[in-house]
């Protein structure tokens, strides 16, 4: 049984309550316990609303046990389809779909609440190809990752257009502490080159020549510490025959400085490409085999958000481990998740603990 959250960690679940988004206010009290599992019924002393400790989590009104919800989330984020997960857990596939939708919404809420004020000096962006509905309807998963901590900063699902790229970069920028001093590594997709100055630059009005005519269009000035590097792959059939690097904006000195910090020999998008492979193993809708794709767009988007949250908070990565100053018995290394590596938490979260975070409650250490 997981450890109960302290009452100070809860917030009121009444949207009209003035203290809804404020924890540690001392307004949440234990009303009583109920049910065979002795759940806590909580009361907000500010507005008088009573609510279960499960309110605001995927466990609320799930119509199945918490163990079943945990099992469904574990199976689908290990690459099992909805049908396979239903057979392994012992429920119907529609139950699996409902849990994925609820957990995906919860995962997006937690990501918006916690993935903010991130201190990064470079990001990598890429897209994953897939399908939704049938093999004729293609849809892409666009991702921005911090190559140092492997933390997934932002993910978007949709058609591979400039609109998708703009949404990806704008939302990623909003999560950063200093968006005007980083290096962006991308592939040869032209939308990144077009939108980088607009998203990460500062707008200004160029001077008009003469006194008549229209004013020039708004231009964008990029900081000297901001750089965009394109890694362009040339193909012969399906094989990569040549890779060339192009600095679309910024200086070569800033790129060299960032490569030294990352420990890279040359510019690349290895972090996001490795995460693409991990995502295909975790998300059954991205596996390129038989009918392994989402029937509905909502399932594709919900599972992408759920995989992002599990990847960031609950799955340790061997490449992120650090050697302990003082070994703990036979343990020589501290295993870390991307959320630990970027400084959002100090421990590995279990699926139960992560899903049990009510809406409005931060996971940050």
C-alpha positions, 0 to 999 in steps of 0.5 A: 500500500502506498504512503498517504499524502499529507493533508497539506499537499491537497488543494480544494477541488471546487473550481469556485473556491478562492483557495483552489490552486493554493496548497499548504494553506491549512484549509484541508481537514480530514472529515472522516474515512469511508468505504472498505479501503478507508479512503479519506473524505476531505473538507475545505474550510474555506468554501465548505466543500467535501471531496474524496482524496482520489478526486482530481486523479485517474483513480476517481470514479474509475469503476475499478480498483487502483491496482487495475488502473496501475496495471493498465498504465504499466502495460500500455506504456510498455508497448502493449496494445489495448486488446493485449492489455485488456487480456492481461489485466482481465478487463474490457478494451473499452475500460483500457481506453477509458483509463488511458484517456483519463490518465492522459489528461491527468499527465498533461495537467501534471506536465503543465504544472511542473515543467516550467522555469526549466534551466536548459542551454540547448534543445533538440527537436524532431518528429515521429511518423505514424498513423491514426484511423487507418494507414492512409491517415498519417500523423506526427509526434513532434518532440522537444527534448533537453539533450543533457537531462533527456527530459521531454520538454514538449510534445505535440501531435498532428500533421507535419506542417508549420502550424505543428512546428510553431505550436511545438516551439512556442509551448517549449519556449514558455517552459524555459527560464531563459529562452533567448540564450539556447542552441536549437538542434533540428533536422532539415525540416524548413519550418524550424529555420523559418520559425526560429527567429520569430519564436526565439528572437525579439521583434523590432520595426525596421526603419522605413526608407523615405517618407512615403510607402508602407512600413517594412514588415516586423523583423526579429533580432536573435540574441548572440547566444542563440543559435540554430543548427540544422543536421541535414541527411541526404538519402539514396532510397532509404539509406542515409548516404551523407550528413551535413551540418548547417548553421541557420542562425547564430555563431559557430563559436556558440555551437562549439561552446555547447558541444563541449558542454554536452560532450559531443564531437559534432552537432547531432540530434542523437538524444531526440532520435534515441528517445524516438526509438524509446517512444516506439517501444513504449507506445503501441500506436507508434509500432510499425507492425500490422494494425498497431495504430490508434483508431481514434485521434483522442487515444493517440494524443492521450497515450502520447501524453501518458508516455511522456509523463511516465518517461520523465518521472517513473523510468530510470535511464542508465545513462543518467546515473551518477556515482555516489560519493559514499556507496550504500552497501553494494549500490555504487550509483544513484539511478535517475529519471529525466525529471531528477536529472533536470532538477524537478525531483529528488527521487524516482516516482512510482506509477501509483505515487505519480497518478495519485497527485491531485490536480493543482498539486505540484510534484516538484521537490 
